[in-house]
Amino acid sequence: MQLLKELCEAHGIPGREEAVRELVVRELEPVSDEIQVDALGNVIALKKGSGRGPKVMIAAHMDEIGFLVSYVDGRTGFLRIDPVGGFDTRVLMAQRVVVHADGGDFVGIIGTKPVHILSEEERKKNLEIKDLFVDLGLPASDVKKRVRVGDYVTLQQDSAQVGKLFSCKALDDRVGVYVMIEAVKKVKKHTADIYAVATTQEEVGVRGARVSSFNVAPDIGIALDVTVASDVPGAGEHEHVTKLGAGTAIKVKDSMSISHPKLVRKMREIAEKKKIKHQMEILPRGGTDAAAIQMTREGVASITISIPTRYLHSVVEAAHIDDIQASINLLASFLEVAHTVDYQL
């Protein structure tokens, strides 16, 4: 899992994925026939098939949610931040962050007004991003010289194995990138041309997938992303969406896309035949790169393979190592038989 650790601990918000991109190129270049980086920073790696087969595009996004510095207080040295991607503000208090400035990286602390001096009215209010600031622990004069509006900010957290779970910040969606890389390495015989695409700017509107899929013009699109595993105390059985340890998730639908029924059927058949542990997923809220791929050009038969994950959009996102491996196995198995798939409705 060393590669997954490297991917998760790298920093890259939408539009600033360069550190992650270096890792992806390093891993995919040796197993690809062609590799390119487009104007939006997407990595597009082609592994040619052995004959006439469909073009299969796999998409996993490199970006993580984060912030941009929106204001530098010249008097106090505190920073104000603007979110890039969707945050649950409840998980941000007292977290450490990294401010990525031209002059180097600075560790900071997210703070807010101490609870001890809040009024009764203030205590009843939910925290908002505007209530937070970043403390670099430096004199205001130093901060003003070194940090600028527009510098990007990421959350800081080392990865850890917790029992059978792998936990880190940015598991969304570095685990999808990891699954893609490992599956492409695993595939040996395949007729289909495989396009492994590490996409940018998914968290702000599936932008990288939109342009890269127009470039590739695939016959089949497969997004790889995390999905909600709310199998925790306080959530009813019907609210779980997926469960950790129950296998890779074959997405039927989310709020942005409906998976192609023939691809759903084929994925399920492969999983059953190969005895790959799996579960079916319907996500009531959220979406993946599949939404952009399926609406490319004349339309593309698309589906998402999901990795069940707890504590999404926090620094302790957690996935089961067996579910990660099951996702690799399912994707690799599909790629080997993609030429047999009827993807026309």
C-alpha angles and dihedrals in degrees: 000000000000092000092051089051091052092048095048095046093049115097126234132139121190108302093015103071097129097117091052091043091059090057093047093050090047091055101038101040095075093052098040133086092208134011131184141168116219131211093275092050098255115152110225114190120181122205105186121225126233096246146350107328140135124287107249118196119198115194128193121164124236099197127097130198115267144130145266123224104252100176138015113204104220092195101050105017093233118139129221118211139208118209123243103197132003119309134187096223091206091073096052103071114111094000123143118238138186118231108207107210130169090252094053142288122305126197113225140176126235108229141169138184110307115259089230092071100037118118119236089256093051092050091058093055124093114241116257130195089253089063092060133082137178120241115202094180091233133119113272091243091058093047092050091052096046107034127060136187106269097036108134126241129204134184116256122226135137119228120251139182109234108189104300092343129095109213131189145123114275095026078137097103113343087086087060090051089049092050090050094050094046093046092050089050091048097052112093110164118035136146096198123087105243119212111192106196124187101198134207134219098018092141092061099046114317088274099152093050090050095059098034093051089051087054096046096039092201129196092214128027126200120185120198117204145135122267136198118283102183094168091135136115112291096030119102121232090253090055097055096093087187136001129224113248093020093102140256115329123239105206118226096176146337132181093278105039145020112217118238105263095223091053091049090051093047094048090050092048092051092048092050094045094046093040091238109164109243145158134202117246135208111175114196095198130028138036146218142219087280088081091062095041096051092055095050118124107317092354132279131230101245142177140169128232106203133202109215109236135180126214096023119198093020134100092256101055107161134199131178113251091223091055090051091053092045089055091052091049094049094048094046091048092050093049091055092057101030090115089066095055120110100214097171118102 
